Amino acid sequence: MKLINTFEPYLGTEEINSVQKVIKSGWLTSGQVTSKFEKKIKEYLKCNNALAVNSCTSGINSALHAFGLKAGDEIITSPFTFVSVINNLYHLKLNIKLVDIDLNTYMFDIAKLKKTITKKTKCIIVTHYAGTPFDMEKVLDISKKNKIFIIEDAATALGAKYKKKYVGDNNYGSITIFSLYANKIITAGEGGIITCKNNKLAKKLRIINSCGIDRDPWLRKKNAMQYQYQVTAPGFKYNFTDIQSAIGIEQLKKIEKIIKYREILKKIYINELKSLIEDGILKLQKINSDQRSALYIFTVLLNKNKTDKNRDDLIKWLKYKNINTSVHYIPAHKHKFYKKYLKILI
Ligand SMILES: Cc1ncc(COP(=O)(O)O)c(C=O)c1O
């Protein structure tokens, strides 16, 4: 029987030809092709600023620095995320508060979030889970009132829409970061995209991403005195390359087709699992009519009260049927290292 993977990238001759062109050009790192990719993302999301970076993890770190977060600052996030996000917070010595998820959406439980916010809260990282946008309006009231910075972790949600607008249009004053990792909606192998509305903030992010240097290599190349640049902040080396951008540009052309294909697959899964869903044995993520999910993964929650089988039994049985699965995610506070540092507060 054919192996069903958890993901497969949609790559073709377009990506191969595009990469070949960049290689032949002799300019491989961040340059004109990266600028073109950023422009295309800006047009797609209808956002003010788009910055390509080498991963979503780096982009989130960059956002934390751009917002000026420092040791001891209180930050709230979801435990149901990829651990690289939590590593960023740990390295910055932030005071991490985890708010439990709602078992319908697998994203923040709003009532619990509201209870967790204090006068000391500096920032909230909202995780859009499984490609589905979080109901941002629920966070906005709180963040505006308390002047809290918002970072949207949209690693899985490129192409997702909330109230007919793309996640990442930043109408909520946040910094949003997407992932272009190999298994994401579209990919460049590795990579990320940061979007934000405020031009000054975008400039700051760009400098942080390029070692704190005030001019990128492509601009410096045009200058007769190429060596003349200044370090204006202690930044990081988070730049994206033209090779990756060449893949990204071709992938972006396919994104709407990819999401539509995922919608077809979702319908097939629901049809095949119909009786288990109707009997309440499996529960699916709740997606409201004003949310368009990019359908990154198809998550099922097993109701332990309705079956004597557990999650790992199901994983093994599916594997036997040649269907690969994954656990998305092992919650942050359940990892060996973080057990002693993190717990869910309420
Ligand atoms: C919610 C979430 N945040 C961040 C990341 C990290 O993305 P990247 O691999 O691009 O750093 C992932 C990766 O799967 C993710 O799922």
PDBQT file of the ligand as one rigid body, heavy atoms in Angstrom, charges set to zero:
ROOT
HETATM    1  C1  LIG A 401       4.287  27.098  16.114  1.00  0.00    +0.000 C 
HETATM    2  C2  LIG A 401       5.690  27.065  15.590  1.00  0.00    +0.000 A 
HETATM    3  N1  LIG A 401       6.504  28.080  15.881  1.00  0.00    +0.000 NA
HETATM    4  C3  LIG A 401       7.774  28.120  15.409  1.00  0.00    +0.000 A 
HETATM    5  C4  LIG A 401       8.275  27.105  14.639  1.00  0.00    +0.000 A 
HETATM    6  C5  LIG A 401       9.700  27.168  14.175  1.00  0.00    +0.000 C 
HETATM    7  O1  LIG A 401       9.803  27.405  12.807  1.00  0.00    +0.000 OA
HETATM    8  P1  LIG A 401      11.243  27.356  12.085  1.00  0.00    +0.000 P 
HETATM    9  O2  LIG A 401      11.589  25.917  11.927  1.00  0.00    +0.000 OA
HETATM   10  O3  LIG A 401      11.065  28.062  10.787  1.00  0.00    +0.000 OA
HETATM   11  O4  LIG A 401      12.188  28.072  12.974  1.00  0.00    +0.000 OA
HETATM   12  C6  LIG A 401       7.461  26.027  14.303  1.00  0.00    +0.000 A 
HETATM   13  C7  LIG A 401       7.966  24.936  13.479  1.00  0.00    +0.000 C 
HETATM   14  O5  LIG A 401       7.342  23.931  13.247  1.00  0.00    +0.000 OA
HETATM   15  C8  LIG A 401       6.128  26.008  14.787  1.00  0.00    +0.000 A 
HETATM   16  O6  LIG A 401       5.316  24.987  14.497  1.00  0.00    +0.000 OA
ENDROOT
TORSDOF 0
